[in-house]
Each structure stands twice: as structure tokens, then as C-alpha cells.
Amino acid sequence: MRFTLLIFLGFSTGIFSQKNKSIECLERYDNVLQTHRLSGGFLVYDEQTDQLYSNNFNLLDSLLSPASTFKIYNALQALDNKILRDENDTLHWDGKKRMVEAWNRDLSLQEAFSASAVWYFQELARRSGKERMQHTLNVLDYGNKSAAGSVDSFWLNGTLRISAKQQLDLLRRLYHEQLPFSAESQQTVKRIMKNSEPDLYGKTGWGMWQGKDLGWFIGWMEHEGKPVFFVHNLISDELPDDEFGRLRRSMILELIRCRIEK
């Protein structure tokens, strides 16, 4: 897949150079990073213009833990392997109380994905088994393809790593149903990725990276019939959880809306 790569390491020229509003938005993004002592950044690929934007060249190939963004592909393999029939298929809660109240009940795939219920996707991985999970990584060419460690947590605290550039490539292939899985399975995964905001599809992730919080938000926003793909990650060791969780989403969405608004 061909695309034009545009990397901007500062804001003096402006990523979206002829739009004052966009320049102001990018400066605000940079100010938030500095104010909260955050590291990380974004990739945005506009399919309509065939351009890829980033504020951080090193972000392209840096390998990080995928955390819960891997739930996209865990769900995909479970559907394709007939462990689940569709997004309404329910797994029964084991009765163990967990930190998020929304997790403590029977959940459908749609509900589990929306709530990012760890136990649900751990159960999918256990039912799939190590061989299938490794096969999934291999056929997707997912990051470093490492399923070392426990079958139900290798994407959380194992050695699996993926770059922002690799995340973006997989999202594009999923959107166009070009992954090595059935079209039906890919369509179901795209449905569960639908967020409450209009035309927004995505998945968050939250883990630890070298003793610091690592936050992801990846997906796409549809605009005039074309997708604008995004990969956003933040790393912090200072912010309260609620603020960190909010910023990993809000910062990238504000950037995208600045990009597409006329």
C-alpha cells in the first residue's frame, strides 16, 4: 500500500500549514505534552489525500506493548475459529469480583469489548490455545509475533511488542477487509469497534512500560465517505488515572477534527 509520508518534528511550519485553526490545535497538543510531562505522539493517515502525519519520527518504529489494543485481533481470531458466533455471543462471568464493576457479570462480545473486560478476552485466548494464538500473530505479521509467557496474558505482561506504524497498517487492512480472516469476522470486529461518537471506530489500551503508564487509542474516523486512521500513544508516570485515560482519547480526536473541519 502506497502512501505519502509527512513527518513534522515541530510546529513552526504547521502540519496542516494553511489553516490557522489547525496550527493552534497542534500547538495546544504540544502544550499538553509539555504541561503534563508526557511523551509519545500520533500517526494520522488520511486515505483521501494519501498522507501520513506524525509529530514524532521515532514513534513510527518504536516497539511497545499493545495492551488492550490486541483485543481487536483476539476477537477476530475467536470469531474466525468459531469460538464465538457473533458480537452477541455471551461468556459467563466466573463470579470473581474485579476492579471494574462493568466486568462483574455475564458479557457479550460487544459489551466486553466496549468495557475492555480483561477476563473475557483471557477466556477467549485460553479456549483458543497457544498454538492458535501464535498462528494469529504469525498470519497477521503482528509486531514481533511473540506469544511467550501465559496464553491468557502475553499481550498484557508478556513480550509481545508492536509499533505505531504496524498498528496503522493492520487497521487499514482490517478496514478494507484484507486481513487473512473471513470477511464476516472482519465485519463483526468493525461493528464492535464503533464508538458512541458519530463515525468513530477504535480501541483503547492501557498498560505499563518501563514503570510508567502507557496509553493507546487506535482506530479510524470516517469523513466524507473516507477513513482517517489514527494511532495515538502516551507515556506518563505522573498523571492521575482518570486524566491520563481521558487525554489518550481526547488529544488525538481534537487533532483529527481540526484536520478535517473546513
N, C-alpha and C positions, 0 to 999 in steps of 0.2 A: 504494500500500500504506500503510495507516494503522498508526502505532504511537505509543505514549506515550513522550515524551522526558523522561528524568530525568537532569539533569546535576548532579553533585556535585563542587564545587571543593575540598572539604576533607573531613576525616574526623570532624569533631565530631558530625555527625548520623548518620554511617554510611550507606553506600549501601544496605545491607541491614539496616535500622535496628534490628530486634528480635532480632538474632542476634549474641550476643557473639563467637562464633567468627568470623563474617564480618567484624565490625568489627576484630578482631585481625588477620585476614588482610589487610585493606585497609591497616591501619597498617603492616604488615610490607612490603607493596608500596611504600608511600610511603617507608619507611625505606631500602629497597633503592635506589630512585631517588636519594635524597639521599646515601647512603653512597658510591655509585659515580659520583656526579655525572652521572647520566643524565637526559636529557629525553625526552619522549614520553608515551605513555599508551595507554589502551584504550577501545574501544567493545565493549559486550556487549549483544546483543539476545536476550531470552528470548521466543520465539514463544508459549509457553504463557501467559505473563502479559501479552504485548504491551507490554513495557517495554524501553527502550534506556537503558543505563547508561554513564556516562563519568566519568573523573576530570579531564578536560581539555577545556574548551569549545572552545578554539582548534584542537584536534585534528580536529574534525568536518570542517572545510573546508580545512585546510592541504594544499596540493598538494605531493606528494613523488614521487620516482622509485619506480616499482613494483618495480624489480629483478626477482628471480626469481619473485615472485608472478604475474607476467604469463605464466609458463609454463602456468598453468591455461587461459588463453584462447588461447595459441599451440597447445596440444594440441587444444583444442576446434575451432579452425578447420581444423587439419590433418586431423582425423577427418572433419569435415563436407565438406571438399574432396577426400576420398578419397586424400589423400597417405599416410595411414595407415588400415589396416583396423580395427584394434582395439589394445588395450593390449599385445598380444603381438608386434606388428609390430616388426621389428628393423632398425636402421640400422647400417651397417658403419663401424667405427672407422677413421679415416684414418691411423692409425699414429703420430700426433704425441703425444708424452708431455705430459700436462698435470698440474696441481698436485695433483689428487685422483686417487689410484690407481684408485678405483672407476670413473672415467670412461674409463680406458685399455683399452677392449675394445668389442666389439660390444654394443649395448644395445637392449633392447625399450623401448617407451614407458613401461611400468610401472617398469622398472629405472632408466631415465633420469630419470623424474620423482622417484622416491624418492631418487636420488643427486644430484638437481638438476644434472644434467650439461649444462653450458652448450653444448658443441659440438653436442649432439643437437638442441636447440631452435633453435640458429642455423641448422642444416641444414634444419630444417622451414621456417623463415622464408625461406631462400634458395629452396627449392623452391616455396614459395607465391608469392613475388614481392611487390614493393612494393605493387602495386595491390590484391592480395588482403589484405595485412596492413592497409593503410589502410581497406579496406572493413570488416574485422573491427572496427577501432576505431570506425568510424562507426556500424555497426549495433548495437554494444554500448553506444554513447554512453560509451566508456571514457575517463574522466578528461578531459584536454584534447585527446584524439584526435590527438596529434602523432606521426607516424611519421618526422619529419625526421631525416636522417642515414642511416647504413647500415641496410639492411634487416635485417641479422642482429645488430644491437646497439642499436637505437633505444630499447628498454626498459631497457637497462643503462646506457648513457652518452649517450643522446640527450636529447631534450627532452620525452619522454613523462612526464606527471605525473598523479597520481590522489590523491584524498583518502581518508581513512579511511571517511567516510560513503559515498562512491561504491563503495569496495571492499565495504562491507557490503551495499549494495543489489544488487550483482552476485552476491554469494554467495547471497543469498536467492532471487534469480531462478534461479540455477543449481540450487539445492536443489529447487525446485519445478518445474524443467524448463520455465521460462518465457522462456529466452533465445531469440533468433531463429536457432536451430540445431536440428537434428533431436533428438528425444528420445533416440535411440540414442547419438548423440555425447555428449550431456549425461550420460547414464547411465555411459558409459565413463569420462568425466572424473571423475565422482564416485567410481568404483571406484579409480582410480589415486590419488585424494586420501586414501584410507583409510590412516591411520597405524597403527603397531603397538599403540598403546593402544586399549583397547576403546571403540568408539563415537566415535572421534575422526577427523575428516577435516580436512586442512589443507595449507598450503604455506608454507614459509619463504621469506624473501628477504633478501639482504644486498648492500648497495651502499655508495656514498659520497654524502654530502650536505654540501656546503659544507666539504669537507675532513675530515669526520667520518664514522665508521661509522654506517650506517643499517640497522637490522634490522627485519624484518617477521615476524609469524606470523599468518596469517588462516585462517579456516575455521569449523567448527561441531563441537559435541559433542552427541550425541543423548542425551536424558534423558527417560525415561518416554514414549517414542514421539514426542517433540517436539525440534526442534533449538534449541540455544543457540548463536547465531552470535557470532563474536568477530573483532575486528581489533586487533592489537597492534603498536605500533612503538616502537623505542628508538633514541636517537641518543647516541653516545659518541665521545670521542677519547682515552680513557684505558685502557679495559679490554683485557686480553689476549683474543685471538680466541676461545679455547675458552670462556672465561667469558661473553663477550658472546653467543656463539652459544647457549649454554645458557639464559641469562636471557631472551632474546627469546621462548622457548617456556615455560619453567618458571613465569615470573611470571604469565602470563595463565592458564595451566592451573590454577594454585593458586587464583586468584581465582574461576574458574568453578566449581571443585569446592566451594569454600566457599559459593558461591551456591546450588548445587543439593543439597548434602548436607542431610539432615534431622537 
